[in-house]
Amino acid sequence: MKAGIAFLVLAYVLSQFYRAFLAVMAPVLASDIGATPQSLATASGVWFAVFAAMQIPVGIALDRIGPRLTASVLLLVGGAGGAALFATAADVRDVQIAMGLIGLGCSPVLMATYYIFARVYSAAIFATLAGVTIGIGSMGNLAAATPMAWAVEAVGWRETVWGLALVTGLVALALFLLIKDPAKPEGDQKGSLMDLLRIPALWLIFPLMFVGYAPSAGVRGLWVGPYVGDVFDLTVAEIGTVSLIMGVAMVVGSFAYGPLDRFFGTRKWVILIGNLLGAFACLAIWAVPESSILTATVLVAALGLFGASFPALVAHGRSFFPPHLVGRGVTLMNLFGIGGVGVMQFTSAPFFTALSGTMALPAAYGALFGVFGLAVLIGCAIYLFSEDRLD
């Protein structure tokens, strides 16, 4: 079981990498295949949309056939196959299709890990385990920053992505060989997604789940590169450094959120205060989008740090799930989390295009961050009425 979990976490490292590497490759993709920030925002949105759409079938598969086949087959076909298509892309449309396939491949890995945690370990430490997984997985976020920039400059972006396709295929094979499916819950309990949707407490968590992860994931996955590049005229390596700093902050935040609920004796208020601080970071960029590169770096790092409540929110929702619906429950939470990122990525591209046609680029980027921040504030206002629960 430990070896299987280790490779699931490695697969999640790849998942985090794939959702973030477009930001660093934006300049070379622009010169080689004519990609624009807007078209890459669409490609990023396709990744998140496919990933989100897969959560319901993935949840059913986890409950019925287990994590072993669910994770290994999808990662091999979608992840490795999509990366291979990306490496041969002739235009932006190929990149967008490839990102959809990669989203398909990455869709089960984190939820398969959470499923095993929920079935094997106690509920009291679920948030900590979930946070550690996100924290380690976020190393992929870091690798998609400066190391990715170095690799692209050293060997080329196509060769780099071919290497990623090979690594992804090998990890998928390891999942098939090493994962052991947990024992099924005792009894013959039946249930469906509708049983989860009938739990009133979840409906006060879903809105923040939908908007809370979108700013940090969306900005780190795409907008941080164009923002600091256009406003402060940075090189690819310098963009990679800013992305790396934001990625490190997201790792720290993921590790921190997990144990804080037990330290303070509350899960709700840890999540609420953290998301409010993340929203204020977005609003601060809106207020001063071009003050200095140092200020911009500090604020996007703060967004990454405080916007890392994803595992804590999943744990909050997990506390309301019946045992026989854990697979569908965690994937339902992930559907809202990743779906929110996908929706905001799709809408952010035309929104930014409209803004940049009527105002200076710094102001347009600032307004984009401002919308992210306002969305999180709305989610926090609803979450304020949620039931606090630790078990």
Protein Blocks (a to p, Z undefined) as FASTA:
>chain_A
ZZmmmmmmmmmmmmmmmmmmmmmmmmmmmmmnopafklmmmmmmmmmmmmmmmmmmmmmm
mmmnojklmmmmmmmmmmmmmmmmmmmocbfklmmmmmmmmmmmmmmmmmmmmmmmmmmm
cfklmmmmmmmmmmmmmmmmmmmmmmmmmmmmmnojklmmmmmmmmmmmmmmmmmmmpcc
ddddedjddcdfklmmmpmklmmmmmmmmmmmmmmmmmmmmmmmmmmmmmnopafklmmm
mmmmmmmmmmmmmmmmmmmmmmnopaklmmmmmmmmmmmmmmmmmmmmmlpmklmmmmmm
mmmmmmmmmmmmmmmmmmmpcfklmmmmmmmmmmmmmmmmmmmmmmmmmmmmmmmmmmcf
klmmmmmmmmmmmmmmmmmmmmmmpccdfZZ
